[in-house]
Amino acid sequence: MSIRHVDDDRALCDLVMQFLEREESGIDCAVATDTSPTAALEGDGQFDPEAETELDGDEAQPP
């Protein structure tokens, strides 16, 4: 699974990436981060807003 995390706080982006990619999380994923929504959409071309599901803190549920 690929996850794109966008937040204007670089330190939080790094923390989320470390948390999700650690082996103990039980989530087999690769995390890409951006500090700008525009950069996330234009980025590496792997993000398809039509195919991805967006979750905010209210919708996210722990595994």
mmCIF file as Biopython writes it, N, C-alpha, C and O atoms, coordinates in Angstrom:
data_model
#
loop_
_atom_site.group_PDB
_atom_site.id
_atom_site.type_symbol
_atom_site.label_atom_id
_atom_site.label_alt_id
_atom_site.label_comp_id
_atom_site.label_asym_id
_atom_site.label_entity_id
_atom_site.label_seq_id
_atom_site.pdbx_PDB_ins_code
_atom_site.Cartn_x
_atom_site.Cartn_y
_atom_site.Cartn_z
_atom_site.occupancy
_atom_site.B_iso_or_equiv
_atom_site.auth_seq_id
_atom_site.auth_asym_id
_atom_site.pdbx_PDB_model_num
ATOM 1   N N  . MET A ? 1  ? 0.843   -1.146 0.000   1.0 0.0 1  A 1 
ATOM 2   C CA . MET A ? 1  ? 0.000   0.000  0.000   1.0 0.0 1  A 1 
ATOM 3   C C  . MET A ? 1  ? 0.904   1.228  0.000   1.0 0.0 1  A 1 
ATOM 4   O O  . MET A ? 1  ? 1.956   1.249  0.638   1.0 0.0 1  A 1 
ATOM 5   N N  . SER A ? 2  ? 0.471   2.239  -0.724  1.0 0.0 2  A 1 
ATOM 6   C CA . SER A ? 2  ? 1.182   3.521  -0.740  1.0 0.0 2  A 1 
ATOM 7   C C  . SER A ? 2  ? 0.325   4.566  -0.049  1.0 0.0 2  A 1 
ATOM 8   O O  . SER A ? 2  ? -0.878  4.659  -0.292  1.0 0.0 2  A 1 
ATOM 9   N N  . ILE A ? 3  ? 0.945   5.340  0.804   1.0 0.0 3  A 1 
ATOM 10  C CA . ILE A ? 3  ? 0.237   6.385  1.545   1.0 0.0 3  A 1 
ATOM 11  C C  . ILE A ? 3  ? 0.918   7.715  1.270   1.0 0.0 3  A 1 
ATOM 12  O O  . ILE A ? 3  ? 2.144   7.812  1.321   1.0 0.0 3  A 1 
ATOM 13  N N  . ARG A ? 4  ? 0.133   8.731  0.980   1.0 0.0 4  A 1 
ATOM 14  C CA . ARG A ? 4  ? 0.653   10.087 0.812   1.0 0.0 4  A 1 
ATOM 15  C C  . ARG A ? 4  ? 0.116   10.920 1.973   1.0 0.0 4  A 1 
ATOM 16  O O  . ARG A ? 4  ? -1.094  11.100 2.110   1.0 0.0 4  A 1 
ATOM 17  N N  . HIS A ? 5  ? 1.024   11.428 2.806   1.0 0.0 5  A 1 
ATOM 18  C CA . HIS A ? 5  ? 0.650   12.257 3.952   1.0 0.0 5  A 1 
ATOM 19  C C  . HIS A ? 5  ? 1.050   13.691 3.646   1.0 0.0 5  A 1 
ATOM 20  O O  . HIS A ? 5  ? 2.197   13.958 3.288   1.0 0.0 5  A 1 
ATOM 21  N N  . VAL A ? 6  ? 0.096   14.624 3.787   1.0 0.0 6  A 1 
ATOM 22  C CA . VAL A ? 6  ? 0.355   16.038 3.511   1.0 0.0 6  A 1 
ATOM 23  C C  . VAL A ? 6  ? 0.085   16.842 4.775   1.0 0.0 6  A 1 
ATOM 24  O O  . VAL A ? 6  ? -1.003  16.781 5.348   1.0 0.0 6  A 1 
ATOM 25  N N  . ASP A ? 7  ? 1.092   17.593 5.198   1.0 0.0 7  A 1 
ATOM 26  C CA . ASP A ? 7  ? 0.960   18.468 6.366   1.0 0.0 7  A 1 
ATOM 27  C C  . ASP A ? 7  ? 2.000   19.568 6.223   1.0 0.0 7  A 1 
ATOM 28  O O  . ASP A ? 7  ? 3.092   19.332 5.705   1.0 0.0 7  A 1 
ATOM 29  N N  . ASP A ? 8  ? 1.668   20.756 6.675   1.0 0.0 8  A 1 
ATOM 30  C CA . ASP A ? 8  ? 2.626   21.856 6.537   1.0 0.0 8  A 1 
ATOM 31  C C  . ASP A ? 8  ? 3.752   21.780 7.559   1.0 0.0 8  A 1 
ATOM 32  O O  . ASP A ? 8  ? 4.690   22.576 7.503   1.0 0.0 8  A 1 
ATOM 33  N N  . ASP A ? 9  ? 3.675   20.853 8.475   1.0 0.0 9  A 1 
ATOM 34  C CA . ASP A ? 9  ? 4.709   20.665 9.497   1.0 0.0 9  A 1 
ATOM 35  C C  . ASP A ? 9  ? 5.614   19.499 9.101   1.0 0.0 9  A 1 
ATOM 36  O O  . ASP A ? 9  ? 5.221   18.337 9.215   1.0 0.0 9  A 1 
ATOM 37  N N  . ARG A ? 10 ? 6.819   19.808 8.640   1.0 0.0 10 A 1 
ATOM 38  C CA . ARG A ? 10 ? 7.760   18.781 8.165   1.0 0.0 10 A 1 
ATOM 39  C C  . ARG A ? 10 ? 8.055   17.756 9.254   1.0 0.0 10 A 1 
ATOM 40  O O  . ARG A ? 10 ? 8.158   16.564 8.967   1.0 0.0 10 A 1 
ATOM 41  N N  . ALA A ? 11 ? 8.190   18.207 10.502  1.0 0.0 11 A 1 
ATOM 42  C CA . ALA A ? 11 ? 8.487   17.277 11.591  1.0 0.0 11 A 1 
ATOM 43  C C  . ALA A ? 11 ? 7.361   16.264 11.780  1.0 0.0 11 A 1 
ATOM 44  O O  . ALA A ? 11 ? 7.617   15.089 12.042  1.0 0.0 11 A 1 
ATOM 45  N N  . LEU A ? 12 ? 6.126   16.714 11.648  1.0 0.0 12 A 1 
ATOM 46  C CA . LEU A ? 12 ? 4.993   15.794 11.762  1.0 0.0 12 A 1 
ATOM 47  C C  . LEU A ? 12 ? 4.977   14.815 10.593  1.0 0.0 12 A 1 
ATOM 48  O O  . LEU A ? 12 ? 4.687   13.633 10.777  1.0 0.0 12 A 1 
ATOM 49  N N  . CYS A ? 13 ? 5.286   15.295 9.400   1.0 0.0 13 A 1 
ATOM 50  C CA . CYS A ? 13 ? 5.374   14.398 8.231   1.0 0.0 13 A 1 
ATOM 51  C C  . CYS A ? 13 ? 6.389   13.283 8.498   1.0 0.0 13 A 1 
ATOM 52  O O  . CYS A ? 13 ? 6.119   12.111 8.238   1.0 0.0 13 A 1 
ATOM 53  N N  . ASP A ? 14 ? 7.541   13.658 9.012   1.0 0.0 14 A 1 
ATOM 54  C CA . ASP A ? 14 ? 8.583   12.670 9.297   1.0 0.0 14 A 1 
ATOM 55  C C  . ASP A ? 14 ? 8.139   11.684 10.369  1.0 0.0 14 A 1 
ATOM 56  O O  . ASP A ? 14 ? 8.414   10.488 10.265  1.0 0.0 14 A 1 
ATOM 57  N N  . LEU A ? 15 ? 7.459   12.174 11.392  1.0 0.0 15 A 1 
ATOM 58  C CA . LEU A ? 15 ? 6.980   11.310 12.468  1.0 0.0 15 A 1 
ATOM 59  C C  . LEU A ? 15 ? 5.938   10.314 11.957  1.0 0.0 15 A 1 
ATOM 60  O O  . LEU A ? 15 ? 5.993   9.131  12.291  1.0 0.0 15 A 1 
ATOM 61  N N  . VAL A ? 16 ? 4.999   10.788 11.157  1.0 0.0 16 A 1 
ATOM 62  C CA . VAL A ? 16 ? 3.965   9.905  10.587  1.0 0.0 16 A 1 
ATOM 63  C C  . VAL A ? 16 ? 4.616   8.837  9.722   1.0 0.0 16 A 1 
ATOM 64  O O  . VAL A ? 16 ? 4.248   7.665  9.800   1.0 0.0 16 A 1 
ATOM 65  N N  . MET A ? 17 ? 5.576   9.232  8.903   1.0 0.0 17 A 1 
ATOM 66  C CA . MET A ? 17 ? 6.256   8.264  8.047   1.0 0.0 17 A 1 
ATOM 67  C C  . MET A ? 17 ? 6.970   7.209  8.889   1.0 0.0 17 A 1 
ATOM 68  O O  . MET A ? 17 ? 6.853   6.016  8.607   1.0 0.0 17 A 1 
ATOM 69  N N  . GLN A ? 18 ? 7.695   7.622  9.902   1.0 0.0 18 A 1 
ATOM 70  C CA . GLN A ? 18 ? 8.393   6.671  10.774  1.0 0.0 18 A 1 
ATOM 71  C C  . GLN A ? 18 ? 7.402   5.734  11.455  1.0 0.0 18 A 1 
ATOM 72  O O  . GLN A ? 18 ? 7.635   4.528  11.527  1.0 0.0 18 A 1 
ATOM 73  N N  . PHE A ? 19 ? 6.308   6.277  11.950  1.0 0.0 19 A 1 
ATOM 74  C CA . PHE A ? 19 ? 5.322   5.482  12.672  1.0 0.0 19 A 1 
ATOM 75  C C  . PHE A ? 19 ? 4.683   4.432  11.767  1.0 0.0 19 A 1 
ATOM 76  O O  . PHE A ? 19 ? 4.580   3.265  12.143  1.0 0.0 19 A 1 
ATOM 77  N N  . LEU A ? 20 ? 4.256   4.843  10.580  1.0 0.0 20 A 1 
ATOM 78  C CA . LEU A ? 20 ? 3.555   3.914  9.689   1.0 0.0 20 A 1 
ATOM 79  C C  . LEU A ? 20 ? 4.486   2.883  9.061   1.0 0.0 20 A 1 
ATOM 80  O O  . LEU A ? 20 ? 4.082   1.742  8.836   1.0 0.0 20 A 1 
ATOM 81  N N  . GLU A ? 21 ? 5.726   3.269  8.777   1.0 0.0 21 A 1 
ATOM 82  C CA . GLU A ? 21 ? 6.642   2.356  8.102   1.0 0.0 21 A 1 
ATOM 83  C C  . GLU A ? 21 ? 7.374   1.410  9.051   1.0 0.0 21 A 1 
ATOM 84  O O  . GLU A ? 21 ? 8.063   0.498  8.594   1.0 0.0 21 A 1 
ATOM 85  N N  . ARG A ? 22 ? 7.238   1.609  10.363  1.0 0.0 22 A 1 
ATOM 86  C CA . ARG A ? 22 ? 7.934   0.712  11.276  1.0 0.0 22 A 1 
ATOM 87  C C  . ARG A ? 22 ? 7.299   -0.674 11.207  1.0 0.0 22 A 1 
ATOM 88  O O  . ARG A ? 22 ? 6.096   -0.803 10.982  1.0 0.0 22 A 1 
ATOM 89  N N  . GLU A ? 23 ? 8.092   -1.679 11.398  1.0 0.0 23 A 1 
ATOM 90  C CA . GLU A ? 23 ? 7.642   -3.051 11.281  1.0 0.0 23 A 1 
ATOM 91  C C  . GLU A ? 23 ? 6.524   -3.381 12.255  1.0 0.0 23 A 1 
ATOM 92  O O  . GLU A ? 23 ? 5.605   -4.127 11.919  1.0 0.0 23 A 1 
ATOM 93  N N  . GLU A ? 24 ? 6.597   -2.830 13.458  1.0 0.0 24 A 1 
ATOM 94  C CA . GLU A ? 24 ? 5.616   -3.132 14.500  1.0 0.0 24 A 1 
ATOM 95  C C  . GLU A ? 24 ? 4.221   -2.593 14.199  1.0 0.0 24 A 1 
ATOM 96  O O  . GLU A ? 24 ? 3.260   -2.973 14.869  1.0 0.0 24 A 1 
ATOM 97  N N  . SER A ? 25 ? 4.091   -1.717 13.208  1.0 0.0 25 A 1 
ATOM 98  C CA . SER A ? 25 ? 2.776   -1.141 12.911  1.0 0.0 25 A 1 
ATOM 99  C C  . SER A ? 25 ? 1.827   -2.183 12.336  1.0 0.0 25 A 1 
ATOM 100 O O  . SER A ? 25 ? 0.607   -2.048 12.435  1.0 0.0 25 A 1 
ATOM 101 N N  . GLY A ? 26 ? 2.397   -3.224 11.732  1.0 0.0 26 A 1 
ATOM 102 C CA . GLY A ? 26 ? 1.558   -4.233 11.107  1.0 0.0 26 A 1 
ATOM 103 C C  . GLY A ? 26 ? 0.989   -3.788 9.767   1.0 0.0 26 A 1 
ATOM 104 O O  . GLY A ? 26 ? 0.175   -4.491 9.168   1.0 0.0 26 A 1 
ATOM 105 N N  . ILE A ? 27 ? 1.414   -2.626 9.301   1.0 0.0 27 A 1 
ATOM 106 C CA . ILE A ? 27 ? 0.941   -2.091 8.025   1.0 0.0 27 A 1 
ATOM 107 C C  . ILE A ? 27 ? 2.081   -2.193 7.021   1.0 0.0 27 A 1 
ATOM 108 O O  . ILE A ? 27 ? 3.144   -1.606 7.221   1.0 0.0 27 A 1 
ATOM 109 N N  . ASP A ? 28 ? 1.864   -2.930 5.953   1.0 0.0 28 A 1 
ATOM 110 C CA . ASP A ? 28 ? 2.874   -3.054 4.905   1.0 0.0 28 A 1 
ATOM 111 C C  . ASP A ? 28 ? 2.661   -1.897 3.936   1.0 0.0 28 A 1 
ATOM 112 O O  . ASP A ? 28 ? 1.822   -1.976 3.039   1.0 0.0 28 A 1 
ATOM 113 N N  . CYS A ? 29 ? 3.426   -0.824 4.123   1.0 0.0 29 A 1 
ATOM 114 C CA . CYS A ? 29 ? 3.193   0.363  3.312   1.0 0.0 29 A 1 
ATOM 115 C C  . CYS A ? 29 ? 4.477   1.134  3.070   1.0 0.0 29 A 1 
ATOM 116 O O  . CYS A ? 29 ? 5.489   0.956  3.748   1.0 0.0 29 A 1 
ATOM 117 N N  . ALA A ? 30 ? 4.387   1.996  2.075   1.0 0.0 30 A 1 
ATOM 118 C CA . ALA A ? 30 ? 5.424   2.986  1.802   1.0 0.0 30 A 1 
ATOM 119 C C  . ALA A ? 30 ? 4.747   4.345  1.933   1.0 0.0 30 A 1 
ATOM 120 O O  . ALA A ? 30 ? 3.664   4.558  1.389   1.0 0.0 30 A 1 
ATOM 121 N N  . VAL A ? 31 ? 5.379   5.257  2.648   1.0 0.0 31 A 1 
ATOM 122 C CA . VAL A ? 31 ? 4.779   6.565  2.901   1.0 0.0 31 A 1 
ATOM 123 C C  . VAL A ? 31 ? 5.574   7.641  2.180   1.0 0.0 31 A 1 
ATOM 124 O O  . VAL A ? 31 ? 6.796   7.720  2.307   1.0 0.0 31 A 1 
ATOM 125 N N  . ALA A ? 32 ? 4.865   8.468  1.422   1.0 0.0 32 A 1 
ATOM 126 C CA . ALA A ? 32 ? 5.453   9.651  0.803   1.0 0.0 32 A 1 
ATOM 127 C C  . ALA A ? 32 ? 4.856   10.856 1.515   1.0 0.0 32 A 1 
ATOM 128 O O  . ALA A ? 32 ? 3.670   10.852 1.847   1.0 0.0 32 A 1 
ATOM 129 N N  . THR A ? 33 ? 5.652   11.874 1.751   1.0 0.0 33 A 1 
ATOM 130 C CA . THR A ? 33 ? 5.155   13.059 2.441   1.0 0.0 33 A 1 
ATOM 131 C C  . THR A ? 33 ? 5.401   14.306 1.619   1.0 0.0 33 A 1 
ATOM 132 O O  . THR A ? 33 ? 6.352   14.385 0.842   1.0 0.0 33 A 1 
ATOM 133 N N  . ASP A ? 34 ? 4.527   15.277 1.804   1.0 0.0 34 A 1 
ATOM 134 C CA . ASP A ? 34 ? 4.673   16.595 1.197   1.0 0.0 34 A 1 
ATOM 135 C C  . ASP A ? 34 ? 4.184   17.627 2.197   1.0 0.0 34 A 1 
ATOM 136 O O  . ASP A ? 34 ? 3.331   17.338 3.037   1.0 0.0 34 A 1 
ATOM 137 N N  . THR A ? 35 ? 4.729   18.834 2.103   1.0 0.0 35 A 1 
ATOM 138 C CA . THR A ? 35 ? 4.283   19.920 2.971   1.0 0.0 35 A 1 
ATOM 139 C C  . THR A ? 35 ? 3.353   20.878 2.244   1.0 0.0 35 A 1 
ATOM 140 O O  . THR A ? 35 ? 2.940   21.888 2.813   1.0 0.0 35 A 1 
ATOM 141 N N  . SER A ? 36 ? 3.022   20.579 1.010   1.0 0.0 36 A 1 
ATOM 142 C CA . SER A ? 36 ? 2.144   21.433 0.220   1.0 0.0 36 A 1 
ATOM 143 C C  . SER A ? 36 ? 1.147   20.560 -0.552  1.0 0.0 36 A 1 
ATOM 144 O O  . SER A ? 36 ? 1.559   19.606 -1.211  1.0 0.0 36 A 1 
ATOM 145 N N  . PRO A ? 37 ? -0.138  20.862 -0.484  1.0 0.0 37 A 1 
ATOM 146 C CA . PRO A ? 37 ? -1.113  20.095 -1.253  1.0 0.0 37 A 1 
ATOM 147 C C  . PRO A ? 37 ? -0.831  20.141 -2.757  1.0 0.0 37 A 1 
ATOM 148 O O  . PRO A ? 37 ? -1.010  19.145 -3.459  1.0 0.0 37 A 1 
ATOM 149 N N  . THR A ? 38 ? -0.397  21.286 -3.238  1.0 0.0 38 A 1 
ATOM 150 C CA . THR A ? 38 ? -0.077  21.410 -4.660  1.0 0.0 38 A 1 
ATOM 151 C C  . THR A ? 38 ? 1.070   20.493 -5.029  1.0 0.0 38 A 1 
ATOM 152 O O  . THR A ? 38 ? 1.013   19.809 -6.051  1.0 0.0 38 A 1 
ATOM 153 N N  . ALA A ? 39 ? 2.106   20.470 -4.215  1.0 0.0 39 A 1 
ATOM 154 C CA . ALA A ? 39 ? 3.247   19.581 -4.472  1.0 0.0 39 A 1 
ATOM 155 C C  . ALA A ? 39 ? 2.820   18.124 -4.432  1.0 0.0 39 A 1 
ATOM 156 O O  . ALA A ? 39 ? 3.310   17.315 -5.219  1.0 0.0 39 A 1 
ATOM 157 N N  . ALA A ? 40 ? 1.915   17.780 -3.525  1.0 0.0 40 A 1 
ATOM 158 C CA . ALA A ? 40 ? 1.446   16.393 -3.424  1.0 0.0 40 A 1 
ATOM 159 C C  . ALA A ? 40 ? 0.717   15.976 -4.702  1.0 0.0 40 A 1 
ATOM 160 O O  . ALA A ? 40 ? 0.892   14.856 -5.183  1.0 0.0 40 A 1 
ATOM 161 N N  . LEU A ? 41 ? -0.090  16.869 -5.241  1.0 0.0 41 A 1 
ATOM 162 C CA . LEU A ? 41 ? -0.844  16.543 -6.455  1.0 0.0 41 A 1 
ATOM 163 C C  . LEU A ? 41 ? 0.041   16.534 -7.695  1.0 0.0 41 A 1 
ATOM 164 O O  . LEU A ? 41 ? -0.194  15.754 -8.618  1.0 0.0 41 A 1 
ATOM 165 N N  . GLU A ? 42 ? 1.047   17.389 -7.726  1.0 0.0 42 A 1 
ATOM 166 C CA . GLU A ? 42 ? 1.926   17.475 -8.889  1.0 0.0 42 A 1 
ATOM 167 C C  . GLU A ? 42 ? 3.120   16.542 -8.773  1.0 0.0 42 A 1 
ATOM 168 O O  . GLU A ? 42 ? 3.729   16.189 -9.783  1.0 0.0 42 A 1 
ATOM 169 N N  . GLY A ? 43 ? 3.463   16.137 -7.554  1.0 0.0 43 A 1 
ATOM 170 C CA . GLY A ? 43 ? 4.636   15.349 -7.196  1.0 0.0 43 A 1 
ATOM 171 C C  . GLY A ? 43 ? 5.157   14.352 -8.195  1.0 0.0 43 A 1 
ATOM 172 O O  . GLY A ? 43 ? 5.507   14.714 -9.318  1.0 0.0 43 A 1 
ATOM 173 N N  . ASP A ? 44 ? 5.211   13.115 -7.803  1.0 0.0 44 A 1 
ATOM 174 C CA . ASP A ? 44 ? 5.877   12.086 -8.587  1.0 0.0 44 A 1 
ATOM 175 C C  . ASP A ? 44 ? 4.962   11.397 -9.589  1.0 0.0 44 A 1 
ATOM 176 O O  . ASP A ? 44 ? 5.382   10.456 -10.263 1.0 0.0 44 A 1 
ATOM 177 N N  . GLY A ? 45 ? 3.722   11.851 -9.696  1.0 0.0 45 A 1 
ATOM 178 C CA . GLY A ? 45 ? 2.802   11.271 -10.656 1.0 0.0 45 A 1 
ATOM 179 C C  . GLY A ? 45 ? 2.156   9.973  -10.190 1.0 0.0 45 A 1 
ATOM 180 O O  . GLY A ? 45 ? 1.365   9.385  -10.928 1.0 0.0 45 A 1 
ATOM 181 N N  . GLN A ? 46 ? 2.474   9.515  -8.983  1.0 0.0 46 A 1 
ATOM 182 C CA . GLN A ? 46 ? 1.910   8.267  -8.493  1.0 0.0 46 A 1 
ATOM 183 C C  . GLN A ? 46 ? 0.602   8.479  -7.748  1.0 0.0 46 A 1 
ATOM 184 O O  . GLN A ? 46 ? -0.114  7.515  -7.481  1.0 0.0 46 A 1 
ATOM 185 N N  . PHE A ? 47 ? 0.279   9.713  -7.410  1.0 0.0 47 A 1 
ATOM 186 C CA . PHE A ? 47 ? -0.943  9.994  -6.671  1.0 0.0 47 A 1 
ATOM 187 C C  . PHE A ? 47 ? -2.067  10.283 -7.644  1.0 0.0 47 A 1 
ATOM 188 O O  . PHE A ? 47 ? -1.967  11.195 -8.465  1.0 0.0 47 A 1 
ATOM 189 N N  . ASP A ? 48 ? -3.135  9.508  -7.553  1.0 0.0 48 A 1 
ATOM 190 C CA . ASP A ? 48 ? -4.305  9.702  -8.393  1.0 0.0 48 A 1 
ATOM 191 C C  . ASP A ? 48 ? -5.471  10.057 -7.475  1.0 0.0 48 A 1 
ATOM 192 O O  . ASP A ? 48 ? -6.009  9.176  -6.804  1.0 0.0 48 A 1 
ATOM 193 N N  . PRO A ? 49 ? -5.875  11.339 -7.430  1.0 0.0 49 A 1 
ATOM 194 C CA . PRO A ? 49 ? -6.932  11.725 -6.497  1.0 0.0 49 A 1 
ATOM 195 C C  . PRO A ? 49 ? -8.248  11.005 -6.741  1.0 0.0 49 A 1 
ATOM 196 O O  . PRO A ? 49 ? -9.079  10.921 -5.836  1.0 0.0 49 A 1 
ATOM 197 N N  . GLU A ? 50 ? -8.452  10.489 -7.934  1.0 0.0 50 A 1 
ATOM 198 C CA . GLU A ? 50 ? -9.677  9.743  -8.228  1.0 0.0 50 A 1 
ATOM 199 C C  . GLU A ? 50 ? -9.632  8.339  -7.630  1.0 0.0 50 A 1 
ATOM 200 O O  . GLU A ? 50 ? -10.680 7.759  -7.347  1.0 0.0 50 A 1 
ATOM 201 N N  . ALA A ? 51 ? -8.442  7.787  -7.436  1.0 0.0 51 A 1 
ATOM 202 C CA . ALA A ? 51 ? -8.310  6.401  -6.973  1.0 0.0 51 A 1 
ATOM 203 C C  . ALA A ? 51 ? -7.987  6.297  -5.494  1.0 0.0 51 A 1 
ATOM 204 O O  . ALA A ? 51 ? -8.093  5.216  -4.915  1.0 0.0 51 A 1 
ATOM 205 N N  . GLU A ? 52 ? -7.601  7.378  -4.882  1.0 0.0 52 A 1 
ATOM 206 C CA . GLU A ? 52 ? -7.172  7.340  -3.492  1.0 0.0 52 A 1 
ATOM 207 C C  . GLU A ? 52 ? -8.317  7.716  -2.558  1.0 0.0 52 A 1 
ATOM 208 O O  . GLU A ? 52 ? -9.244  8.424  -2.950  1.0 0.0 52 A 1 
ATOM 209 N N  . THR A ? 53 ? -8.244  7.247  -1.349  1.0 0.0 53 A 1 
ATOM 210 C CA . THR A ? 53 ? -9.195  7.607  -0.304  1.0 0.0 53 A 1 
ATOM 211 C C  . THR A ? 53 ? -8.503  8.539  0.667   1.0 0.0 53 A 1 
ATOM 212 O O  . THR A ? 53 ? -7.400  8.255  1.135   1.0 0.0 53 A 1 
ATOM 213 N N  . GLU A ? 54 ? -9.146  9.644  0.966   1.0 0.0 54 A 1 
ATOM 214 C CA . GLU A ? 54 ? -8.576  10.598 1.913   1.0 0.0 54 A 1 
ATOM 215 C C  . GLU A ? 54 ? -9.203  10.364 3.274   1.0 0.0 54 A 1 
ATOM 216 O O  . GLU A ? 54 ? -10.417 10.193 3.383   1.0 0.0 54 A 1 
ATOM 217 N N  . LEU A ? 55 ? -8.385  10.355 4.303   1.0 0.0 55 A 1 
ATOM 218 C CA . LEU A ? 55 ? -8.862  10.232 5.674   1.0 0.0 55 A 1 
ATOM 219 C C  . LEU A ? 55 ? -8.335  11.401 6.470   1.0 0.0 55 A 1 
ATOM 220 O O  . LEU A ? 55 ? -7.169  11.776 6.349   1.0 0.0 55 A 1 
ATOM 221 N N  . ASP A ? 56 ? -9.187  11.967 7.274   1.0 0.0 56 A 1 
ATOM 222 C CA . ASP A ? 56 ? -8.678  12.944 8.225   1.0 0.0 56 A 1 
ATOM 223 C C  . ASP A ? 56 ? -8.720  12.299 9.599   1.0 0.0 56 A 1 
ATOM 224 O O  . ASP A ? 56 ? -9.162  11.159 9.740   1.0 0.0 56 A 1 
ATOM 225 N N  . GLY A ? 57 ? -8.268  13.012 10.597  1.0 0.0 57 A 1 
ATOM 226 C CA . GLY A ? 57 ? -8.179  12.452 11.936  1.0 0.0 57 A 1 
ATOM 227 C C  . GLY A ? 57 ? -9.501  11.921 12.475  1.0 0.0 57 A 1 
ATOM 228 O O  . GLY A ? 57 ? -9.504  10.997 13.289  1.0 0.0 57 A 1 
ATOM 229 N N  . ASP A ? 58 ? -10.632 12.489 12.035  1.0 0.0 58 A 1 
ATOM 230 C CA . ASP A ? 58 ? -11.924 12.042 12.530  1.0 0.0 58 A 1 
ATOM 231 C C  . ASP A ? 58 ? -12.358 10.724 11.912  1.0 0.0 58 A 1 
ATOM 232 O O  . ASP A ? 58 ? -13.137 9.987  12.516  1.0 0.0 58 A 1 
ATOM 233 N N  . GLU A ? 59 ? -11.863 10.414 10.711  1.0 0.0 59 A 1 
ATOM 234 C CA . GLU A ? 59 ? -12.293 9.218  10.009  1.0 0.0 59 A 1 
ATOM 235 C C  . GLU A ? 59 ? -11.360 8.039  10.202  1.0 0.0 59 A 1 
ATOM 236 O O  . GLU A ? 59 ? -11.768 6.889  10.038  1.0 0.0 59 A 1 
ATOM 237 N N  . ALA A ? 60 ? -10.127 8.310  10.544  1.0 0.0 60 A 1 
ATOM 238 C CA . ALA A ? 60 ? -9.127  7.237  10.647  1.0 0.0 60 A 1 
ATOM 239 C C  . ALA A ? 60 ? -9.428  6.362  11.849  1.0 0.0 60 A 1 
ATOM 240 O O  . ALA A ? 60 ? -9.731  6.854  12.936  1.0 0.0 60 A 1 
ATOM 241 N N  . GLN A ? 61 ? -9.341  5.086  11.641  1.0 0.0 61 A 1 
ATOM 242 C CA . GLN A ? 61 ? -9.569  4.114  12.707  1.0 0.0 61 A 1 
ATOM 243 C C  . GLN A ? 61 ? -8.321  3.279  12.876  1.0 0.0 61 A 1 
ATOM 244 O O  . GLN A ? 61 ? -7.703  2.905  11.880  1.0 0.0 61 A 1 
ATOM 245 N N  . PRO A ? 62 ? -7.930  2.975  14.091  1.0 0.0 62 A 1 
ATOM 246 C CA . PRO A ? 62 ? -6.769  2.114  14.289  1.0 0.0 62 A 1 
ATOM 247 C C  . PRO A ? 62 ? -7.036  0.704  13.775  1.0 0.0 62 A 1 
ATOM 248 O O  . PRO A ? 62 ? -8.180  0.249  13.775  1.0 0.0 62 A 1 
ATOM 249 N N  . PRO A ? 63 ? -5.969  0.000  13.331  1.0 0.0 63 A 1 
ATOM 250 C CA . PRO A ? 63 ? -6.185  -1.357 12.790  1.0 0.0 63 A 1 
ATOM 251 C C  . PRO A ? 63 ? -6.636  -2.319 13.876  1.0 0.0 63 A 1 
ATOM 252 O O  . PRO A ? 63 ? -6.864  -3.497 13.601  1.0 0.0 63 A 1 
#
